[in-house]
Amino acid sequence: MDNKAGPARRAPKHEPVAKPAGHKFGWRISEWGPAVGVSRSLVHELIADGSIKSVKLGASRIVITPPDEFLKSLAEPKTV
C-alpha cells in the first residue's frame, strides 16, 4: 500500500520576540515609580491624566510607557 499523505504536518514554530538586553515592555506601578523617582500615587495620577499608558492584566495594572521615554518627554519643549 502506498502512503500518499506524506509526513504529518507540524504547527509552525513562532520565533520569540527579540528584545535588547535589559529592556522591559511593562512595569508594575511599584517598579515604575521608583525608576522615575515618583510615588505610587503620582503614577496613578499620570495614568489617569493620560501622561503614561497602562493596561490591566488580571488584577494587576502594568505601565507600558518606558520610564526613560517619559523622562525624555518632560525635557521636550511643549508645542501650543
GUDODREN-948862 format. One record per residue (C-alpha): residue number from 0; residue in three letters; chain; x, z, y. Coordinates in steps of 0.02 Angstrom, whole numbers, plus 50000, padded with zeros to 5 digits. Each point is the difference from the previous one (the first is absolute). Layout:
BEGIN
@n = NUM res = ala chain = A xx = X zz = Z yy = Y;
...
//
This chain:
BEGIN
@n = 0 res = met chain = A xx = 50000 zz = 50000 yy = 50000;
@n = 1 res = asp chain = A xx = 50059 zz = 49957 yy = 50173;
@n = 2 res = asn chain = A xx = 49995 zz = 50132 yy = 50136;
@n = 3 res = lys chain = A xx = 49968 zz = 49892 yy = 50154;
@n = 4 res = ala chain = A xx = 49955 zz = 50146 yy = 50113;
@n = 5 res = gly chain = A xx = 50183 zz = 50039 yy = 50039;
@n = 6 res = pro chain = A xx = 50073 zz = 50168 yy = 50045;
@n = 7 res = ala chain = A xx = 49890 zz = 50135 yy = 50074;
@n = 8 res = arg chain = A xx = 50000 zz = 50000 yy = 50190;
@n = 9 res = arg chain = A xx = 50054 zz = 50153 yy = 50095;
@n = 10 res = ala chain = A xx = 49939 zz = 50055 yy = 50169;
@n = 11 res = pro chain = A xx = 50122 zz = 49949 yy = 50137;
@n = 12 res = lys chain = A xx = 50122 zz = 50135 yy = 50049;
@n = 13 res = his chain = A xx = 49989 zz = 50054 yy = 50180;
@n = 14 res = glu chain = A xx = 50162 zz = 50030 yy = 50089;
@n = 15 res = pro chain = A xx = 50011 zz = 50168 yy = 50088;
@n = 16 res = val chain = A xx = 49996 zz = 49992 yy = 50189;
@n = 17 res = ala chain = A xx = 50178 zz = 50008 yy = 50062;
@n = 18 res = lys chain = A xx = 50027 zz = 50132 yy = 50132;
@n = 19 res = pro chain = A xx = 50157 zz = 50042 yy = 50096;
@n = 20 res = ala chain = A xx = 50086 zz = 50160 yy = 49946;
@n = 21 res = gly chain = A xx = 49929 zz = 50148 yy = 50092;
@n = 22 res = his chain = A xx = 49845 zz = 49907 yy = 50062;
@n = 23 res = lys chain = A xx = 49830 zz = 50077 yy = 49970;
@n = 24 res = phe chain = A xx = 49829 zz = 49920 yy = 50020;
@n = 25 res = gly chain = A xx = 49897 zz = 50157 yy = 50026;
@n = 26 res = trp chain = A xx = 50022 zz = 50182 yy = 50052;
@n = 27 res = arg chain = A xx = 49894 zz = 50155 yy = 49982;
@n = 28 res = ile chain = A xx = 49958 zz = 50079 yy = 50167;
@n = 29 res = ser chain = A xx = 50113 zz = 50146 yy = 49955;
@n = 30 res = glu chain = A xx = 50146 zz = 49876 yy = 49982;
@n = 31 res = trp chain = A xx = 49962 zz = 49885 yy = 50146;
@n = 32 res = gly chain = A xx = 49984 zz = 50136 yy = 50133;
@n = 33 res = pro chain = A xx = 50173 zz = 50076 yy = 49973;
@n = 34 res = ala chain = A xx = 50078 zz = 49826 yy = 49988;
@n = 35 res = val chain = A xx = 49939 zz = 49967 yy = 50177;
@n = 36 res = gly chain = A xx = 50015 zz = 50179 yy = 50061;
@n = 37 res = val chain = A xx = 49815 zz = 50036 yy = 50029;
@n = 38 res = ser chain = A xx = 49873 zz = 50121 yy = 49929;
@n = 39 res = arg chain = A xx = 49871 zz = 49960 yy = 49867;
@n = 40 res = ser chain = A xx = 49861 zz = 50017 yy = 50128;
@n = 41 res = leu chain = A xx = 50083 zz = 49870 yy = 50112;
@n = 42 res = val chain = A xx = 50015 zz = 49882 yy = 49850;
@n = 43 res = his chain = A xx = 49811 zz = 50017 yy = 49976;
@n = 44 res = glu chain = A xx = 49973 zz = 49963 yy = 50185;
@n = 45 res = leu chain = A xx = 50111 zz = 49845 yy = 49990;
@n = 46 res = ile chain = A xx = 49899 zz = 49939 yy = 49850;
@n = 47 res = ala chain = A xx = 49835 zz = 50034 yy = 50091;
@n = 48 res = asp chain = A xx = 50051 zz = 49905 yy = 50158;
@n = 49 res = gly chain = A xx = 50071 zz = 49853 yy = 49900;
@n = 50 res = ser chain = A xx = 50182 zz = 50025 yy = 50050;
@n = 51 res = ile chain = A xx = 50049 zz = 50005 yy = 49816;
@n = 52 res = lys chain = A xx = 49916 zz = 49929 yy = 49846;
@n = 53 res = ser chain = A xx = 49953 zz = 50094 yy = 49844;
@n = 54 res = val chain = A xx = 49901 zz = 49977 yy = 49841;
@n = 55 res = lys chain = A xx = 49902 zz = 50121 yy = 49893;
@n = 56 res = leu chain = A xx = 50062 zz = 50009 yy = 49820;
@n = 57 res = gly chain = A xx = 49894 zz = 50119 yy = 49899;
@n = 58 res = ala chain = A xx = 50005 zz = 50165 yy = 50093;
@n = 59 res = ser chain = A xx = 50161 zz = 49955 yy = 50090;
@n = 60 res = arg chain = A xx = 50025 zz = 49916 yy = 50168;
@n = 61 res = ile chain = A xx = 50151 zz = 49883 yy = 49996;
@n = 62 res = val chain = A xx = 50080 zz = 49944 yy = 50163;
@n = 63 res = ile chain = A xx = 50056 zz = 49818 yy = 49985;
@n = 64 res = thr chain = A xx = 50080 zz = 49981 yy = 50172;
@n = 65 res = pro chain = A xx = 50187 zz = 50028 yy = 49975;
@n = 66 res = pro chain = A xx = 50066 zz = 50141 yy = 50109;
@n = 67 res = asp chain = A xx = 50140 zz = 49891 yy = 50070;
@n = 68 res = glu chain = A xx = 49877 zz = 49863 yy = 50052;
@n = 69 res = phe chain = A xx = 49891 zz = 50128 yy = 50088;
@n = 70 res = leu chain = A xx = 50149 zz = 50070 yy = 50095;
@n = 71 res = lys chain = A xx = 50058 zz = 49825 yy = 50047;
@n = 72 res = ser chain = A xx = 49827 zz = 49960 yy = 50066;
@n = 73 res = leu chain = A xx = 50011 zz = 50150 yy = 50119;
@n = 74 res = ala chain = A xx = 50157 zz = 49925 yy = 50078;
@n = 75 res = glu chain = A xx = 49920 zz = 49830 yy = 50030;
@n = 76 res = pro chain = A xx = 49928 zz = 49969 yy = 50174;
@n = 77 res = lys chain = A xx = 49811 zz = 50006 yy = 50006;
@n = 78 res = thr chain = A xx = 49914 zz = 49838 yy = 50051;
@n = 79 res = val chain = A xx = 49847 zz = 50011 yy = 50110;
//
